[in-house]
């Protein structure tokens, strides 16, 4: 039955966008969802009643409703590792025992935040957060978006093993007034621990007598952090069933709680919780994450689109495309189903993007006139993040809306160089403002959208074994040198590193 639904979807000829609007005066209302001070407008996608009916049948065949309940009740949704995925429990929506555990660990984190604020670690002015992947991308996005005006500490996030990244991060920091947060789920991550060791040396060279006293560990394996040397009172554990790319909701969010204040962190959690409730309780055709996933699947599966572009028309959200790259591509970049069979359909498209209006002068030529069909997502805020002339924000929003209109309408010309085909899809997500609550809801929206895509494709979005192979080979090079590799790799090792 599922195969026939996919076949029907692929055979369905969607009308041009202009025709869809002309045929249905109610289209904007029908394909717009307003939730958590965010307006999600899917009307410029090719979703139509026939397609939505087919997707509803596919969702039923894929047991989407049961999968949602499994997610929210702490059942195993990561079968390859035999785990639940309990990031929603951190927001208060999940298995009662896990929610209680999350509340307890959050209280522990709040206690440490308040102790630092009270001077328990000295006169702290700076926070150096060290992690990689999900242990860094979330805090970096959140602080860049929310910490521009209201930050109480100078927070820097470093992830790259390149020492130049750490050098840049500590510029202007006083090691005697710095807390270093080491974020690693397993507390064995090579890049993170090497950066942490170098940060320790930087503190010693800066005159800190006991650097360990200014280190905090954020980990699901507290014993490993204690063994590394961090005092138990400054170890903030979290549930092992919270995946790295979903971990900003647990103690990995420590620099946000410290840098912006506990009230802001609670608002972030509640924003995510509100989107959880919307996703869990809404009919699929009234659910923002589900409708977004339906559009994703149509373009990736029926139209063969290999990429999806995300453009933030707000400088505060400039890191959102980077964050979504990991969330979507690490989750759904799979070639086997959750049952271990080869995936017979396209997996996740490549997520990429940038910031408007910069991107208009760099990549929009291809979006408007290139041969690739690329679904575009615009994200904007009704409220500006600055006090300059309102003309700045008005011009920004006008450009955002104009690009979506131009992609859809196009412009005919006898001069082919000036001809715009139009009928190119876009989604617009309009926030009331960039606040902790709204940003929390937005991130949770993307999490649930990713989950729906996975369920509909029958894959497991919560493992990431593809990340491990390169790490294993890097470890082998470190231990065994250039032997045993292909000629190109061997020559590169010898040219750059000589005899290890």
Phi, psi and omega in degrees: 000317181300318181299322181292325177293316177298319179298319179295321180295317182290330180277343184290128178265102179290140178290158174302151183303317181300322178292319179300319177291320180293328181279342187221101180293344183260011188299317182299313180297317184293331184246026174240133177240132175246121184206135174055046180058031177231136176253120179254113183251107180258011188290338178270013168266172182271011176303131178223171184304319180297315180295318180295323177295318178295317178297323178299320178292320177297320179296321178293318179294328180276001181057045181300318181300317179292323179296320178299314180296322177298319179298314187277350180251005176080019175285169180287115175242000176242078189293329182293334178248002177063040186232157164282174172233102196249033176294330179291332178296330177297336180261006177093007181238094181176196176306133187302320180294320180290323177298317179296319178298316180299317179298320179295317180290328175293323177296322177296317179296318179298322178300318179291319177303313182292326177294318178295318178299328181277357176096015182298332179254016180099195182275084185276131177240336188234151173231121175255111181261122182245123178196192174203154182062225181298337179285351180236323187297319180296303177303322181294315178299312185295315182289324178294325182282321191251346189261013186287327183244330191250012182292137178262346176224156174278108184252128174235142180244128177235135181229322185296138178289342176301122182301339178296329180292317178292321177303315180294320184296322186270359177301130178082357178271141172265113183302333179286346182238030185240135167260132177253120176258120180257113186252112178205122182303312182268346188056036174230003185295119188304309184298316183294315183290328176292318176297321179295319179296319178292324176295324176298317180294321176301321179292317179299315180295336178274005175095010178281119184291320182230083183301326181304330182292347180247017179255140176236138179251136177239107192200156173269356180234076185301328180299324179294322180291320178296319178298326179291337176128000182271133182297142183304328181293343180244024173256122180250101183282165169212165185297129181299338181277005173265114183288157184303315183282001175242015195267359180296343182280345182254210186292346174300338177278010181309314181296335177286315179299322180282314186288328183250346181102151185296325181300319179295321180294320177295323177295322177300313180299317182292325175299316176297320180296322179297319178291326174303312182296319178299311182295317185290323191258347185275150169300144182308323182278001175240009183259122181300312180298323183288316177298320178299318179294322177301316177296316178305312184293323178299312184288322181285322186266309184279327184255355176069024179291128184264350179223162173222130186255136181236124181235120179269114176269058178191121184301331180294339182254022185297334181269359181299316177303321177298316180297318183289332177303313180291313183305312187276318186278326176285327180287311191246012174275072186235155178240005176228155177279173178297340178272358178091006179271154177300138178283124185268000182239172173295144175270204182299141172289167175286125178267130178210173180168202183181204185241132172276142012263002181305315186296333180301327184264010182233313189233350186289341174306312180294322181296322183276321189233359179288170181276350180273138170269117185232110173299137184241143177238127177252135178233128183215166178237136177293333184255129181287161178256031182205172181249012178286177180313134181301342178301329178302310185287322178299318179294320178300310182293321178301317178297318180301307183292326180294323181294317178297318179296319182292320178301320181285309189283321186064192178200122182279142178207143175292336175276106187300333179292340180249013181268130177246118186295326184070196182059031179256130192279152173207156172240144176239130178244114186247116180269148171295318179195163175268093180239166177304317182295313181293319179293322175300316179295320181296315180295318178297324175304312181293324176300311183290326175299316178298320180296315179298315176306316182295314181299317181294331178270350180077025181250167179262112182275000190252004171246170183203057183294336179297340180287337193279329188300312179300322178297319181296319180292320178300319178296321179296320178298317179297326183271326189242359181073210189274359185284145172089009181247170177297158184304321181296312181297318179301315181294322179295318179299313182293324181290322186266326188243347182064216179274114180293000000 
